[in-house]
Amino acid sequence: WKSIERAARNLQKYGAASGFTSTVCQSNFEDVSSPEFVGQMIDFGMMLGIYLGYTDPVGCSPREELTLTPKMNGEFSRRVQEVSSHSPMFLVDTSGGREELIGGCPAGKGALNYILSDGNVLECPMSRGSGLTRNVRTQSLETILSDGRSRFVRQKRPLCVMDPEFLAKLQ
């Protein structure tokens, strides 16, 4: 948490636009949708929050016990709408396919990139298995955002960068 806070303060210090992405599951949906959490993100200078619901566990060790129930998912969305209505921060709830409310996936629109704690840069946090390493510790962000992959996503503007047909074109 300290490294996240330090990174947020550095971005704020240099006037960089920043935001957060949170994977929402049974153990945190109340915390990350609270006015206190959103207030803390605003204090860090963040302007955007994107919530990804843990509704379809995949991978080598999927954690079914963390999956949001339909009731929790509904409660979470209600909480985000309530907090959002009183907040200057733009909050995006993508759990349960709600990204259509903002015109599609932000990554697919080429509007966002995700910098993970290890420095790797992805279009979407769900695309970790792409095998492509672009890291801000070894390359400038300008170089990464001007590479062929990033340009292709911005030009094609898919509804979702994780769509299998688009992923085949992206490889």
Buried (B, 14 or more C-beta within 10 A) or exposed (E): EEEEEEBBEEBBEEEEEBBBBBBBBBEBBBEBBEEEBBEBBBEBBBEBBBBBBBBEEEEEEEEEEBBBEEEBBEBBBEBBEEBBEEBEBEBBBBBBEBBEEBEBBBBBBBBBBBBEEEEBBBBBBBBEEBEEEBEBEEBEEEEBBEEEBBEBBBEEBBBBBBBEEBBEEBE
